[in-house]
Amino acid sequence: MDFHDFPQILERAYALRKSLNLEPHTTFYRLLNESETAGKLTLERIGQVGVLSLYTDFSPVQELELAGMLVDLTPLESVYLKRRPREARHRANVEREYLSPSEPLLGPHHPELEALEHGIHFRFRPGADLSIGLFSDMRPGRRWLREHARGRVLNTFAYTCGLGLNAALEGHRVKNLDASKKVLEWGKENYRLNALEPHPQDFIFGDVFDWLGRLYKRGERFETLVLDPPSFARGRGGVFRAERDYAGLVQLALKCLSQGGLLMVCTNHAGLSFQSFEKQILEGFTRAERGFKILERMGAGPDYGDGGALKILILECASGYLD
Ligand SMILES: C[S@@+](CC[C@H](N)C(=O)[O-])C[C@H]1O[C@@H](n2cnc3c(N)ncnc32)[C@H](O)[C@@H]1O
């Protein structure tokens, strides 16, 4: 992406988003994806607020110019910045304010705001952290779960409970499980924004690898189970790497899944192809000696073009033994 081409790129991208007819029911989406900018930047739209993620170094003057163009050429009034150079992971603790400035680069400050996804309200904190409250690529997964969840739902690695909320809105009893108290509280806020009373026992703070075993021992079974771990996580059993350890996680999770239940498995590991991901998931079923039927293979929505690293596989657990 040549810097001088940015206005044209932006205008084309915004026209495309308008043609998707996401609004007015969806006001949170990806306005610029990696394939539109040669991987140099992405932009999320949260209503009137833009969150610009930079994957390469721009000068402070260029950063401000980019933000100015966003405000001039789209309905955005504020632009927050996330600097995401490759080595960001190692710098995250020392330079948090540099990587994710709490104040916008341009326009009024919105420490908190709400936006819609398919008419569902979500709370966002665009300046608080690198993660703003919801992952836009998961929109199709959330929609799918709203339409297809069965019975009791266990939403693991729940983050702000976007997937769980979609099932809860359809009347399902949902347990959201995450290792961060902060995001679970945020999840409860999302429930309340949608007139749902969050029951404290449905928000479990703890380690998924630990809790899957505990729930199994307690005899708790679910008809729908969601697995959406980060590519790299630390848990009770040590380090989890999606490309190496997903089969084991599936094997463990299947103990808590009822016969005929749905398993939704997700990863946004860019280095893992759909084929290798699927191979691991099926290996998990083989180890657990459970039969399955693949129902869906999904990824991000059309606002991501043909890109996006997210892979979602949805399986029905056919029976208690291998068919
Ligand atoms: C990729 S996000 C999940 C996104 C979420 N499923 C959604 O759709 O919005 C990963 C989440 O896993 C949580 N996490 C990481 N390791 C964990 C562990 N061992 N046990 C429980 N949660 C964990 C993090 O706190 C984070 O909220």
The ligand as an SDF file (V2000), in Angstrom:
LIG
                    3D

 27 29  0  0  0  0  0  0  0  0999 V2000
   -9.2850  -15.5520   21.7950 C   0  0  0  0  0  0  0  0  0  0  0  0
   -9.9760  -14.9600   23.2850 S   0  0  0  0  0  0  0  0  0  0  0  0
  -11.5160  -15.7260   23.1500 C   0  0  0  0  0  0  0  0  0  0  0  0
  -12.5060  -14.9220   22.3550 C   0  0  0  0  0  0  0  0  0  0  0  0
  -13.9370  -15.2510   22.6480 C   0  0  0  0  0  0  0  0  0  0  0  0
  -14.2330  -16.6480   22.4650 N   0  0  0  0  0  0  0  0  0  0  0  0
  -14.8820  -14.4210   21.8140 C   0  0  0  0  0  0  0  0  0  0  0  0
  -15.5210  -14.9650   20.9040 O   0  0  0  0  0  0  0  0  0  0  0  0
  -14.9640  -13.2070   22.0290 O   0  0  0  0  0  0  0  0  0  0  0  0
   -9.1090  -15.9380   24.4720 C   0  0  0  0  0  0  0  0  0  0  0  0
   -9.6130  -15.8710   25.9170 C   0  0  0  0  0  0  0  0  0  0  0  0
   -9.0730  -17.0160   26.5850 O   0  0  0  0  0  0  0  0  0  0  0  0
   -8.7960  -16.6750   27.9280 C   0  0  0  0  0  0  0  0  0  0  0  0
   -7.8350  -17.6800   28.4260 N   0  0  0  0  0  0  0  0  0  0  0  0
   -6.5420  -17.8470   28.0910 C   0  0  0  0  0  0  0  0  0  0  0  0
   -6.0330  -18.9470   28.7110 N   0  0  0  0  0  0  0  0  0  0  0  0
   -7.0320  -19.4670   29.4500 C   0  0  0  0  0  0  0  0  0  0  0  0
   -7.1480  -20.6040   30.3060 C   0  0  0  0  0  0  0  0  0  0  0  0
   -6.1250  -21.4310   30.5140 N   0  0  0  0  0  0  0  0  0  0  0  0
   -8.3380  -20.8470   30.8910 N   0  0  0  0  0  0  0  0  0  0  0  0
   -9.3900  -20.0070   30.7010 C   0  0  0  0  0  0  0  0  0  0  0  0
   -9.3520  -18.9390   29.8880 N   0  0  0  0  0  0  0  0  0  0  0  0
   -8.1910  -18.6680   29.2730 C   0  0  0  0  0  0  0  0  0  0  0  0
   -8.3150  -15.2490   27.8850 C   0  0  0  0  0  0  0  0  0  0  0  0
   -8.5090  -14.6070   29.1340 O   0  0  0  0  0  0  0  0  0  0  0  0
   -9.1800  -14.6700   26.7420 C   0  0  0  0  0  0  0  0  0  0  0  0
  -10.3120  -14.0260   27.2740 O   0  0  0  0  0  0  0  0  0  0  0  0
  1  2  1  0
  2  3  1  0
  2 10  1  0
  3  4  1  0
  4  5  1  0
  5  6  1  0
  5  7  1  0
  7  8  2  0
  7  9  1  0
 10 11  1  0
 11 12  1  0
 11 26  1  0
 12 13  1  0
 13 14  1  0
 13 24  1  0
 14 15  1  0
 14 23  1  0
 15 16  2  0
 16 17  1  0
 17 18  1  0
 17 23  2  0
 18 19  1  0
 18 20  2  0
 20 21  1  0
 21 22  2  0
 22 23  1  0
 24 25  1  0
 24 26  1  0
 26 27  1  0
M  CHG  2   2   1   9  -1
M  END
$$$$
